[in-house]
Amino acid sequence: MAPHLTERTIAGFWRRLAAAIVDMILVVAIGATLTLVLYGPLARLGTAAQFVGVAVFALYFGISESRWAGSPGKRLFGLNVVGRDGAHLSMLRATARAALFGGLFFFNGLCWFFEPQARVTISALENIGVMLMVAHLLLLAANFDTRQGLHDLAVRSYVVRGATAPSPLRLHWAPLVATAALVLALPVALQAIRPDLAPDPQEEAEEAQSIAAMRVLYARPDVVRAHVHVARDNDQPTPRLVIWAWAAQPVSDEGAQAAAVSGAVRDALPELAQGKQIQVRLIRSVQIGIFSYTAFNQVLTTQDPA
């Protein structure tokens, strides 16, 4: 009969954190190598390259934890990932466990990929994701009986010291209820505390035009990702139209590229650019979640003639 888990068999928070640091060093090294070898194709993917990073993260843990019951970091600190019966997780369960954990953290900022189509919806989902990250960390720190995070609860896994087989445990619901309440209540509380967060009609109109401008830029073959917004500085009399454009290919003539980007926005939406200083930031970078590298980042400023 499998022994009951005790404080000595359930892996503690600090030991798991130390193992995670070792694993992240290895994962970042893999991400850096992948980025250097496949820089061009990954740069052309834009924000979608983050899916590649999460896949690498999930496979790193999925393969190691299904085959050896622990990642290199966990094995170094004498930890195993097991099911309720004490057996190794299957490849599917181990990969799903890692994808749930990595997805919460590495998809941060993914709303940029969908920005021109569904910015508000995706941004709201991203905010929920951030709160789930907080809930996950709170569970790891406060769920003293099992130290199960959201990914552990989802696949019914435990992280233990040694190879002790878990037996059914009583789950403390208080941390789960508290974190769920926090996730649901915080957005409402912020709106109540900061009523000034309600959108201004002018800002809403500019927001709609900015999204239309991003659609224009996304249609260009030389741009893989874009962000447009109107910036107002207290020390400047006129607002600035700020355009961030991620280049699909290496930039040979920065001035011509910036002029083409600003011209495309000005021609499509003259009312948005009228009378504003146009600031174009050209970027050539790769962001795969587990590693990021920027090869080119330059700001060029033009003034709208109108």
C-alpha positions as CSV (number, residue, x, y, z in Angstrom):
1,M,0.0,0.0,0.0
2,A,1.4,3.4,-1.0
3,P,2.6,5.5,1.9
4,H,0.9,8.8,2.7
5,L,2.7,11.9,1.6
6,T,4.2,14.0,4.3
7,E,6.1,17.3,4.4
8,R,9.3,15.2,3.7
9,T,7.9,13.6,0.5
10,I,6.2,16.6,-1.1
11,A,8.8,18.9,-2.7
12,G,9.1,22.3,-1.0
13,F,8.7,25.6,-2.7
14,W,12.4,26.6,-2.5
15,R,13.7,23.3,-3.8
16,R,11.3,23.5,-6.7
17,L,12.4,27.1,-7.4
18,A,16.1,26.1,-7.4
19,A,15.3,23.3,-9.9
20,A,13.3,25.7,-12.0
21,I,16.2,28.1,-12.2
22,V,18.5,25.4,-13.5
23,D,16.0,24.3,-16.0
24,M,15.4,27.8,-17.3
25,I,19.1,28.3,-17.8
26,L,19.1,25.2,-20.0
27,V,15.9,26.2,-21.8
28,V,17.2,29.7,-22.5
29,A,20.4,28.1,-23.9
30,I,18.3,26.0,-26.3
31,G,16.3,29.0,-27.3
32,A,19.4,31.1,-28.0
33,T,20.8,28.3,-30.2
34,L,17.6,28.0,-32.0
35,T,17.3,31.7,-32.6
36,L,20.9,32.0,-34.0
37,V,20.4,29.1,-36.3
38,L,16.9,30.0,-37.5
39,Y,16.9,33.8,-37.1
40,G,15.5,34.6,-40.5
41,P,12.5,32.2,-40.5
42,L,11.7,33.1,-36.8
43,A,11.9,36.8,-37.6
44,R,9.4,36.4,-40.4
45,L,7.0,34.7,-38.1
46,G,6.7,37.9,-35.9
47,T,4.9,37.3,-32.6
48,A,3.8,33.9,-33.8
49,A,7.3,32.8,-33.1
50,Q,6.3,32.6,-29.4
51,F,4.4,29.4,-30.3
52,V,7.8,27.9,-31.2
53,G,9.2,28.8,-27.8
54,V,6.3,27.3,-25.9
55,A,6.6,24.1,-28.0
56,V,10.4,23.9,-27.2
57,F,9.6,24.5,-23.5
58,A,6.8,21.9,-23.4
59,L,8.9,19.2,-25.2
60,Y,11.9,19.8,-22.9
61,F,9.8,19.0,-19.9
62,G,7.5,16.6,-21.6
63,I,10.3,14.3,-22.8
64,S,12.4,14.5,-19.7
65,E,9.6,14.1,-17.1
66,S,7.9,11.3,-19.0
67,R,11.1,9.4,-19.6
68,W,13.0,10.0,-16.3
69,A,10.3,11.4,-14.1
70,G,12.1,14.7,-13.8
71,S,13.7,17.4,-15.8
72,P,17.5,17.9,-15.5
73,G,17.0,20.6,-12.9
74,K,14.6,18.4,-10.9
75,R,16.9,15.4,-11.1
76,L,19.7,17.5,-9.8
77,F,17.7,18.4,-6.7
78,G,16.3,14.9,-6.2
79,L,12.8,15.7,-7.4
80,N,10.4,13.5,-9.4
81,V,7.1,14.3,-11.1
82,V,4.6,11.5,-10.6
83,G,0.9,10.8,-10.8
84,R,-1.3,9.7,-7.9
85,D,-0.2,6.1,-8.3
86,G,3.5,7.1,-8.1
87,A,4.2,6.2,-11.8
88,H,5.8,8.4,-14.3
89,L,3.6,10.7,-16.3
90,S,2.8,9.8,-19.9
91,M,4.4,11.9,-22.7
92,L,1.0,13.5,-23.3
93,R,0.4,14.4,-19.6
94,A,3.9,15.7,-19.1
95,T,3.8,17.8,-22.2
96,A,0.4,19.2,-21.4
97,R,1.6,20.0,-17.8
98,A,4.6,21.9,-19.2
99,A,2.5,23.7,-21.9
100,L,0.0,24.9,-19.3
101,F,2.8,26.3,-17.2
102,G,4.8,27.8,-20.0
103,G,1.8,29.1,-21.9
104,L,0.8,31.4,-19.0
105,F,4.2,33.0,-18.9
106,F,5.5,33.0,-22.4
107,F,2.3,34.1,-24.2
108,N,2.4,37.3,-22.3
109,G,2.1,40.0,-25.0
110,L,0.5,37.7,-27.5
111,C,-2.3,40.2,-28.0
112,W,0.1,42.0,-30.3
113,F,-0.3,39.2,-32.8
114,F,-4.1,39.7,-33.0
115,E,-4.1,43.4,-32.3
116,P,-5.6,44.7,-35.6
117,Q,-8.4,42.1,-35.5
118,A,-9.5,41.7,-31.9
119,R,-7.4,43.9,-29.7
120,V,-9.9,44.5,-26.9
121,T,-10.9,40.8,-26.6
122,I,-7.3,39.5,-26.7
123,S,-6.1,42.1,-24.3
124,A,-8.8,41.1,-21.8
125,L,-7.8,37.5,-22.2
126,E,-4.2,38.5,-21.6
127,N,-5.1,40.2,-18.4
128,I,-6.9,37.1,-17.3
129,G,-3.7,35.2,-18.1
130,V,-1.6,37.5,-15.9
131,M,-4.0,36.9,-13.0
132,L,-3.7,33.2,-13.6
133,M,0.0,33.5,-13.4
134,V,-0.4,35.2,-10.0
135,A,-2.9,32.5,-8.9
136,H,-0.4,29.8,-10.0
137,L,2.4,31.2,-7.9
138,L,0.1,31.7,-4.9
139,L,-0.9,28.1,-5.1
140,L,2.7,26.9,-5.2
141,A,3.5,29.0,-2.2
142,A,0.3,28.5,-0.1
143,N,-1.0,25.1,-1.0
144,F,1.0,23.5,1.8
145,D,-0.4,20.0,1.6
146,T,0.5,19.2,-2.0
147,R,2.3,22.3,-3.5
148,Q,0.3,21.8,-6.6
149,G,0.1,24.6,-9.1
150,L,-2.5,25.0,-11.8
151,H,-0.6,22.8,-14.1
152,D,-0.3,20.0,-11.5
153,L,-4.0,20.2,-10.6
154,A,-5.0,20.0,-14.3
155,V,-3.1,16.7,-15.0
156,R,-3.2,15.4,-11.4
157,S,0.5,15.3,-10.8
158,Y,2.7,15.8,-7.8
159,V,6.3,16.9,-7.4
160,V,7.9,14.7,-4.8
161,R,11.3,14.2,-3.2
162,G,12.6,10.8,-4.3
163,A,10.3,8.2,-5.8
164,T,7.6,8.0,-3.0
165,A,4.2,7.1,-4.5
166,P,1.4,9.5,-3.5
167,S,-1.9,8.3,-2.1
168,P,-5.2,10.2,-2.1
169,L,-4.8,13.5,-0.2
170,R,-7.2,16.0,1.2
171,L,-7.0,19.2,-0.9
172,H,-7.2,22.5,0.9
173,W,-9.8,24.6,-1.0
174,A,-9.1,27.9,0.7
175,P,-6.1,28.8,-1.5
176,L,-8.1,27.8,-4.6
177,V,-11.1,29.9,-3.6
178,A,-9.0,32.9,-2.6
179,T,-7.0,32.9,-5.9
180,A,-10.2,32.5,-8.0
181,A,-11.8,35.4,-6.1
182,L,-8.7,37.5,-6.7
183,V,-8.7,36.8,-10.5
184,L,-12.4,37.7,-10.8
185,A,-12.5,40.7,-8.4
186,L,-9.3,42.6,-9.3
187,P,-10.5,44.0,-12.7
188,V,-13.7,45.2,-11.1
189,A,-11.9,46.7,-8.1
190,L,-9.5,48.6,-10.4
191,Q,-12.4,50.1,-12.3
192,A,-14.1,51.2,-9.1
193,I,-10.8,52.7,-7.7
194,R,-9.9,54.4,-10.9
195,P,-13.1,55.7,-12.6
196,D,-10.9,57.9,-14.7
197,L,-9.9,54.8,-16.6
198,A,-13.1,55.1,-18.6
199,P,-12.2,55.9,-22.3
200,D,-12.3,59.4,-23.6
201,P,-14.4,59.8,-26.8
202,Q,-11.4,61.4,-28.7
203,E,-9.1,58.6,-27.5
204,E,-11.7,56.0,-28.6
205,A,-11.8,57.6,-32.1
206,E,-8.0,57.6,-32.3
207,E,-7.9,54.0,-31.0
208,A,-10.2,52.9,-33.9
209,Q,-8.1,54.8,-36.4
210,S,-4.9,53.3,-35.0
211,I,-6.2,49.8,-35.4
212,A,-7.2,50.7,-39.0
213,A,-3.6,51.9,-39.5
214,M,-2.2,48.6,-38.1
215,R,-4.4,46.7,-40.6
216,V,-2.8,48.7,-43.4
217,L,0.7,47.9,-42.2
218,Y,-0.1,44.2,-41.6
219,A,-1.1,44.0,-45.3
220,R,2.4,45.1,-46.3
221,P,4.8,42.2,-47.2
222,D,7.8,43.9,-45.5
223,V,6.1,44.2,-42.1
224,V,5.4,41.2,-39.9
225,R,4.0,43.1,-36.9
226,A,3.0,46.6,-36.1
227,H,1.7,48.9,-33.4
228,V,0.3,52.4,-33.8
229,H,-0.8,54.9,-31.2
230,V,-1.1,58.6,-30.6
231,A,1.2,60.0,-27.9
232,R,0.8,63.3,-26.1
233,D,3.7,64.9,-24.2
234,N,3.1,67.6,-21.6
235,D,6.1,69.6,-22.9
236,Q,5.1,69.3,-26.6
237,P,2.3,71.4,-28.2
238,T,1.3,68.8,-30.8
239,P,0.7,65.1,-30.4
240,R,2.9,62.4,-32.0
241,L,1.8,59.5,-34.1
242,V,4.0,56.7,-33.0
243,I,4.5,53.7,-35.4
244,W,6.4,50.6,-34.5
245,A,7.1,48.3,-37.4
246,W,8.8,45.0,-37.2
247,A,10.6,44.3,-40.5
248,A,10.2,41.0,-42.2
249,Q,13.7,41.2,-43.9
250,P,17.0,42.9,-43.0
251,V,16.7,46.7,-43.4
252,S,19.2,48.1,-46.0
253,D,17.8,51.6,-46.3
254,E,16.3,52.7,-42.9
255,G,15.2,56.1,-44.2
256,A,13.3,54.7,-47.2
257,Q,11.7,52.0,-45.1
258,A,10.5,54.5,-42.5
259,A,9.2,56.8,-45.3
260,A,7.3,53.9,-46.9
261,V,5.7,52.9,-43.5
262,S,4.7,56.4,-42.5
263,G,3.5,57.2,-46.1
264,A,1.3,54.1,-46.1
265,V,-0.4,55.2,-42.9
266,R,-0.7,58.8,-44.0
267,D,-2.2,57.9,-47.4
268,A,-4.7,55.5,-45.9
269,L,-5.7,57.6,-42.8
270,P,-4.8,61.3,-43.5
271,E,-7.0,62.5,-40.6
272,L,-5.0,60.4,-38.1
273,A,-1.6,61.8,-39.3
274,Q,-2.7,65.3,-40.0
275,G,-0.6,67.9,-38.1
276,K,1.2,65.3,-36.1
277,Q,4.9,64.5,-35.9
278,I,5.3,61.0,-37.1
279,Q,7.8,58.8,-35.3
280,V,8.6,55.5,-36.9
281,R,10.5,52.8,-34.9
282,L,11.9,50.1,-37.2
283,I,12.6,46.9,-35.4
284,R,14.2,43.6,-36.6
285,S,13.9,41.1,-33.8
286,V,13.0,37.6,-32.7
287,Q,10.9,36.9,-29.6
288,I,10.1,33.2,-28.9
289,G,9.2,33.6,-25.2
290,I,12.1,31.6,-23.9
291,F,14.6,33.9,-25.6
292,S,14.6,37.2,-27.4
293,Y,17.1,38.9,-29.7
294,T,17.0,42.3,-31.3
295,A,19.3,42.9,-34.3
296,F,18.0,46.3,-35.3
297,N,16.1,49.0,-33.5
298,Q,16.1,52.6,-34.7
299,V,13.8,55.6,-34.4
300,L,13.2,57.9,-37.4
301,T,11.0,61.0,-37.2
302,T,9.2,62.9,-39.9
303,Q,6.7,65.7,-39.8
304,D,3.4,65.5,-41.6
305,P,3.3,68.4,-44.1
306,A,-0.4,69.1,-43.4
